[in-house]
């Protein structure tokens, strides 16, 4: 075939592809599951265990049943423009329910990676954005982090607010349906810290109550207004059928019957697969469906952008935090201070979820550096 003949075939094809890309918005998502797994793990709904019939006296029923001031469910996926971010801006900025002292929890697997600068930025983000006078942050670990010089600086600066503790899973699980389960020890074998991280977050929030924050987060404003509700988070804006929920940030009260039921599901179900979300997204989904089936109002689900604005389409996702700034982001939006991105971070969303990526650094002069990190430093000083 001559070059001329080849071009006659290729050029119309390229023109057609260009026309399709220009005129059409094509969204593709492929997930493959066996029907037997879907029936067993998703569609099958078992009864609750009775936790709501025997609520712990440590559970604050007054707060749970009190009138709420902020709506967290928009009723639509909010995939267009800045809809989700604008909805986030309707919450707060200050809590309108009484908070004596709100406990926050974070967790670090000391045997997998050292606690370094990326993790320190999460601590800075907490102390720069939360109401420290009415907060307590507990950093949990499976190793002793108190001697880490970076952590020691925060312990010295915030002695009444910041605490470092080693996690004792068996002690935290005492009195729950998981008490004595062999699955408690096997969870720590997960080399991605997914299974044990999902277990620890539920146990410490059950034991103490409060807000869980993944250490791959940068907080952008006070989480307290959200805590009149018990909640998990929407996984992304696409409403994945079999993976709809996320626990990167969640809130439940001490001895919440929601968590009691979650522990029952864990204790009576199959052991979680290593490096899986069996005790994360899939557990929350099972619990949510069981609650509905028995006529109990479920926990709330924060819209995707509240903590994970990068998890949607190219036109409305936040920019990649680890890439240098382009000329614009989304639908021609700019990166400058005082612009739309700055407003979203300052007054609307509550966190930027970094999805681990511990080997990456924030570009110097990029939007994370300018609009978040420098603001943290300005509020905290040299810490």
C-alpha positions as CSV (number, residue, x, y, z in Angstrom):
1,X,0.0,0.0,0.0
2,X,1.4,3.4,-1.0
3,X,1.8,6.3,1.5
4,X,-1.0,8.2,-0.3
5,X,-3.4,5.3,0.1
6,X,-2.4,4.9,3.7
7,X,-3.1,8.6,4.4
8,X,-6.5,8.3,2.7
9,X,-7.4,5.7,5.3
10,X,-5.8,7.2,8.4
11,X,-6.8,10.9,8.0
12,X,-10.6,10.3,7.9
13,X,-10.2,8.0,10.9
14,X,-8.2,10.6,12.8
15,X,-10.7,13.3,11.9
16,X,-13.5,11.1,13.1
17,X,-11.8,10.4,16.4
18,X,-11.1,14.2,16.9
19,X,-14.7,14.9,16.1
20,X,-15.9,12.4,18.7
21,X,-13.6,13.7,21.4
22,X,-14.6,17.3,20.6
23,X,-18.4,16.8,20.5
24,X,-19.0,13.9,22.9
25,X,-18.4,13.4,26.6
26,X,-17.7,9.7,26.9
27,X,-17.7,8.1,30.4
28,X,-16.5,4.5,30.8
29,X,-16.3,2.4,33.9
30,X,-15.8,-1.3,33.9
31,X,-16.2,-3.5,36.9
32,X,-16.4,-7.3,36.8
33,X,-17.8,-9.4,39.6
34,X,-19.2,-12.9,39.7
35,X,-23.0,-13.1,40.2
36,X,-22.5,-15.5,43.0
37,X,-20.3,-13.0,44.9
38,X,-22.8,-10.2,44.2
39,X,-25.7,-12.3,45.6
40,X,-23.7,-13.3,48.7
41,X,-21.8,-10.2,49.6
42,X,-24.1,-7.4,48.3
43,X,-27.7,-8.4,47.7
44,X,-28.2,-10.8,50.6
45,X,-29.4,-8.9,53.7
46,X,-29.2,-10.5,57.1
47,X,-31.1,-9.1,60.2
48,X,-29.5,-6.8,62.7
49,X,-28.3,-8.3,66.0
50,X,-30.3,-6.1,68.3
51,X,-27.9,-3.3,69.2
52,X,-30.6,-0.7,68.8
53,X,-32.8,-2.5,71.2
54,X,-30.2,-2.5,73.9
55,X,-28.4,0.9,73.5
56,X,-25.3,1.5,75.8
57,X,-25.8,4.1,78.5
58,X,-22.5,5.7,77.2
59,X,-24.2,6.5,73.9
60,X,-25.5,10.1,73.9
61,X,-29.1,9.7,72.9
62,X,-29.8,13.4,73.5
63,X,-27.3,14.4,70.9
64,X,-28.4,11.7,68.5
65,X,-32.0,12.7,68.6
66,X,-31.5,16.4,68.8
67,X,-32.7,18.7,65.9
68,X,-30.0,19.1,63.3
69,X,-28.9,22.4,61.8
70,X,-27.0,21.3,58.7
71,X,-28.2,19.1,55.8
72,X,-25.5,16.6,54.6
73,X,-27.6,14.9,51.9
74,X,-28.1,16.8,48.6
75,X,-30.2,14.1,47.0
76,X,-28.3,14.1,43.7
77,X,-24.7,13.0,42.8
78,X,-23.7,16.7,42.1
79,X,-21.4,15.9,39.2
80,X,-21.7,19.2,37.4
81,X,-19.6,22.3,37.8
82,X,-19.0,23.4,41.4
83,X,-22.4,22.1,42.7
84,X,-20.8,19.7,45.3
85,X,-18.4,22.4,46.5
86,X,-21.2,25.0,46.8
87,X,-23.2,22.5,48.8
88,X,-20.3,21.9,51.1
89,X,-20.2,25.6,51.7
90,X,-23.7,25.5,53.2
91,X,-22.4,23.6,56.2
92,X,-20.9,25.7,59.0
93,X,-18.6,27.5,59.4
94,X,-19.2,27.0,63.1
95,X,-20.9,24.1,65.0
96,X,-24.3,25.0,66.3
97,X,-24.6,22.0,68.7
98,X,-22.9,21.8,72.1
99,X,-19.5,20.4,72.0
100,X,-17.6,19.9,75.3
101,X,-14.5,18.3,73.9
102,X,-14.4,16.5,70.5
103,X,-11.9,13.6,70.2
104,X,-10.1,13.0,66.9
105,X,-8.2,9.8,66.0
106,X,-5.4,9.1,63.6
107,X,-3.3,5.9,63.1
108,X,0.2,5.1,61.7
109,X,1.7,1.7,61.1
110,X,5.2,2.3,62.4
111,X,6.5,-1.0,60.9
112,X,5.8,0.0,57.3
113,X,7.1,3.5,56.9
114,X,8.8,6.1,59.1
115,X,6.7,9.0,60.3
116,X,8.1,11.8,58.2
117,X,7.4,15.2,56.7
118,X,4.2,14.2,54.7
119,X,2.7,12.9,57.9
120,X,3.8,16.0,59.8
121,X,1.8,18.1,57.4
122,X,-1.3,16.3,58.3
123,X,-0.7,17.2,62.0
124,X,-0.1,20.8,61.0
125,X,-3.3,20.8,59.1
126,X,-5.2,19.6,62.1
127,X,-3.8,22.2,64.6
128,X,-4.2,25.0,62.0
129,X,-7.8,24.3,61.2
130,X,-9.5,22.7,64.3
131,X,-10.7,24.4,67.5
132,X,-7.8,23.2,69.6
133,X,-9.4,24.5,72.9
134,X,-12.3,22.1,72.4
135,X,-10.5,19.2,70.7
136,X,-8.3,16.2,71.6
137,X,-6.2,14.4,69.0
138,X,-4.9,10.9,69.7
139,X,-2.3,9.6,67.3
140,X,-2.4,5.8,67.5
141,X,0.3,3.4,66.3
142,X,1.5,-0.2,66.6
143,X,4.9,1.2,67.7
144,X,6.2,3.9,70.0
145,X,6.1,7.2,68.2
146,X,6.6,9.4,71.3
147,X,10.3,9.6,70.7
148,X,10.0,10.8,67.1
149,X,11.5,14.4,67.2
150,X,8.8,15.7,64.8
151,X,6.0,14.4,67.0
152,X,7.7,15.5,70.2
153,X,7.4,19.2,69.0
154,X,3.7,18.9,68.8
155,X,3.5,17.2,72.1
156,X,5.4,20.1,73.6
157,X,3.3,22.7,71.8
158,X,-0.1,21.2,72.5
159,X,0.3,19.2,75.7
160,X,-3.4,19.4,76.6
161,X,-4.7,18.5,73.1
162,X,-2.2,16.1,71.5
163,X,-1.6,12.5,72.8
164,X,0.3,9.6,71.3
165,X,-0.7,6.0,72.3
166,X,0.1,2.5,71.3
167,X,-3.0,0.6,70.1
168,X,-4.1,-2.5,72.1
169,X,-6.7,-4.1,69.8
170,X,-7.7,-6.8,72.3
171,X,-8.4,-4.2,75.0
172,X,-10.4,-2.0,72.6
173,X,-12.4,-4.9,71.4
174,X,-13.3,-6.1,74.9
175,X,-17.1,-6.3,75.4
176,X,-17.8,-6.1,71.7
177,X,-18.9,-9.0,69.4
178,X,-15.2,-9.2,68.3
179,X,-14.0,-9.9,71.9
180,X,-11.6,-12.9,71.7
181,X,-11.9,-13.3,67.9
182,X,-8.8,-14.7,66.2
183,X,-9.4,-12.2,63.4
184,X,-8.1,-9.5,65.7
185,X,-4.5,-10.7,65.5
186,X,-4.5,-11.7,61.8
187,X,-5.6,-8.1,60.8
188,X,-2.1,-6.8,61.6
189,X,-0.6,-9.0,58.8
190,X,-2.0,-6.6,56.1
191,X,1.1,-5.1,54.4
192,X,-1.0,-2.2,53.1
193,X,-2.4,-1.4,56.5
194,X,-5.9,-1.5,55.0
195,X,-7.5,-4.3,57.1
196,X,-6.0,-3.3,60.4
197,X,-6.5,0.4,59.7
198,X,-10.2,-0.3,59.1
199,X,-10.4,-2.4,62.3
200,X,-8.6,0.2,64.4
201,X,-10.7,3.1,63.2
202,X,-13.9,1.4,64.3
203,X,-12.5,0.2,67.6
204,X,-11.1,3.5,68.8
205,X,-14.1,5.5,67.7
206,X,-16.3,2.9,69.5
207,X,-14.2,3.1,72.7
208,X,-13.9,6.9,72.9
209,X,-16.3,8.3,70.3
210,X,-15.2,11.0,67.9
211,X,-13.8,11.7,64.5
212,X,-11.4,9.4,62.6
213,X,-9.1,11.1,60.1
214,X,-6.8,9.2,57.8
215,X,-3.2,10.4,57.9
216,X,-3.2,10.9,54.1
217,X,-5.4,13.9,54.5
218,X,-4.9,17.7,54.7
219,X,-7.7,19.3,56.7
220,X,-8.9,22.6,55.3
221,X,-11.5,23.8,57.8
222,X,-13.1,22.9,61.1
223,X,-14.9,19.5,61.0
224,X,-17.0,20.2,64.1
225,X,-20.1,21.4,62.2
226,X,-20.4,17.9,60.7
227,X,-20.4,16.1,64.0
228,X,-24.0,16.7,64.9
229,X,-24.4,13.7,62.6
230,X,-22.8,10.2,62.6
231,X,-21.4,9.6,59.2
232,X,-19.1,8.0,56.7
233,X,-18.2,9.4,53.2
234,X,-19.2,8.7,49.6
235,X,-16.4,6.9,47.8
236,X,-16.6,9.2,44.7
237,X,-19.1,11.0,42.5
238,X,-19.8,8.0,40.4
239,X,-21.8,6.0,43.0
240,X,-20.0,2.7,42.5
241,X,-22.6,0.0,43.0
242,X,-20.4,-2.3,45.0
243,X,-18.0,0.2,46.6
244,X,-20.1,3.2,47.4
245,X,-18.7,4.3,50.9
246,X,-15.5,5.3,52.4
247,X,-14.2,5.7,56.0
248,X,-11.2,8.1,55.3
249,X,-13.0,10.5,57.6
250,X,-15.9,9.2,59.8
251,X,-17.7,10.2,63.0
252,X,-19.6,8.1,65.5
253,X,-20.5,8.6,69.1
254,X,-19.0,6.5,71.9
255,X,-20.6,3.1,72.0
256,X,-22.7,3.9,68.9
257,X,-25.3,1.1,68.1
258,X,-24.2,1.6,64.5
259,X,-20.7,0.4,65.4
260,X,-22.1,-2.3,67.6
261,X,-23.9,-3.7,64.6
262,X,-20.8,-3.3,62.4
263,X,-18.8,-5.5,64.9
264,X,-21.5,-8.1,64.7
265,X,-21.2,-8.2,60.9
266,X,-17.4,-8.6,61.2
267,X,-17.6,-11.2,63.9
268,X,-20.1,-13.4,62.1
269,X,-18.8,-13.0,58.6
270,X,-15.9,-14.4,56.7
271,X,-12.4,-13.2,57.7
272,X,-11.3,-10.2,55.6
273,X,-9.1,-10.8,52.6
274,X,-5.6,-9.3,53.0
275,X,-5.2,-5.8,51.4
276,X,-8.9,-5.5,50.9
277,X,-11.8,-3.2,51.8
278,X,-13.9,-6.0,53.4
279,X,-13.9,-4.2,56.7
280,X,-14.1,-0.8,55.1
281,X,-16.4,0.2,52.2
282,X,-18.1,-3.2,51.9
283,X,-18.8,-3.4,55.7
284,X,-20.4,0.1,55.7
285,X,-22.5,-0.8,52.8
286,X,-23.8,-4.1,54.4
287,X,-24.6,-2.2,57.6
288,X,-26.4,0.6,55.7
289,X,-28.6,-1.9,53.8
290,X,-29.4,-3.9,57.0
291,X,-30.5,-0.7,58.8
292,X,-32.8,0.2,56.0
293,X,-34.3,-3.3,55.9
294,X,-35.3,-3.0,59.5
295,X,-36.6,0.6,59.3
296,X,-33.8,2.3,61.2
297,X,-32.5,5.6,60.0
298,X,-29.0,4.9,58.8
299,X,-25.9,7.0,59.4
300,X,-25.3,9.9,57.1
301,X,-23.0,9.8,54.0
302,X,-21.0,12.9,53.3
303,X,-20.9,13.9,49.6
304,X,-17.7,13.0,47.8
305,X,-16.2,16.5,47.5
306,X,-16.4,17.2,51.3
307,X,-13.1,15.3,51.8
308,X,-12.1,13.9,48.4
309,X,-12.6,16.5,45.7
310,X,-10.1,14.9,43.3
311,X,-12.4,11.8,42.9
312,X,-14.7,12.9,40.1
313,X,-14.5,14.0,36.4
314,X,-11.9,16.1,34.7
315,X,-14.2,19.2,34.7
316,X,-14.9,19.4,38.4
317,X,-12.2,17.4,40.3
318,X,-9.7,19.3,42.3
319,X,-6.3,19.4,40.6
320,X,-3.8,16.7,41.3
321,X,-1.9,17.8,44.5
322,X,1.3,16.2,43.3
323,X,1.6,17.8,39.8
324,X,2.9,21.3,39.1
325,X,0.1,23.8,38.4
326,X,-1.1,24.0,34.8
327,X,-2.4,27.2,33.3
328,X,-6.0,26.3,34.4
329,X,-7.9,23.5,36.1
330,X,-11.4,22.1,35.5
331,X,-13.4,24.3,33.1
332,X,-10.9,27.1,32.8
333,X,-10.5,27.9,36.5
334,X,-7.4,29.5,37.8
335,X,-5.0,28.7,40.7
336,X,-4.4,32.2,42.1
337,X,-4.9,33.2,45.7
338,X,-8.4,34.5,46.1
339,X,-9.7,32.6,43.1
340,X,-12.2,29.7,42.9
341,X,-9.8,27.0,44.1
342,X,-8.7,29.1,47.1
343,X,-12.3,29.8,48.0
344,X,-13.2,26.1,47.7
345,X,-10.3,25.1,50.1
346,X,-10.9,27.9,52.6
347,X,-14.7,28.0,52.9
348,X,-16.2,24.9,51.3
349,X,-14.5,21.5,51.5
350,X,-13.2,20.0,54.7
351,X,-10.2,18.0,53.6
352,X,-8.0,17.0,50.7
353,X,-7.6,13.3,50.5
354,X,-4.2,12.3,49.1
355,X,-4.7,8.6,48.7
356,X,-1.4,7.7,50.3
357,X,1.2,8.2,47.5
358,X,3.8,8.5,50.3
359,X,6.7,8.6,47.8
360,X,5.5,11.9,46.3
361,X,6.2,15.4,47.4
362,X,4.1,18.6,46.9
363,X,5.6,20.7,44.1
364,X,7.2,23.9,45.4
365,X,5.0,26.8,44.5
366,X,2.1,24.5,43.5
367,X,-1.4,25.1,44.8
368,X,-1.0,22.8,47.8
369,X,2.1,24.7,48.8
370,X,0.6,28.2,48.3
371,X,-3.0,27.7,49.3
372,X,-2.6,25.2,52.2
373,X,0.9,24.6,53.5
374,X,1.9,28.2,53.8
375,X,-1.4,29.0,55.5
376,X,-0.8,26.3,58.1
377,X,2.6,27.7,58.8
378,X,1.2,31.3,59.0
379,X,-1.2,30.2,61.7
380,X,1.1,27.9,63.6
381,X,4.5,29.5,63.2
382,X,7.7,27.5,63.2
383,X,6.5,24.1,64.3
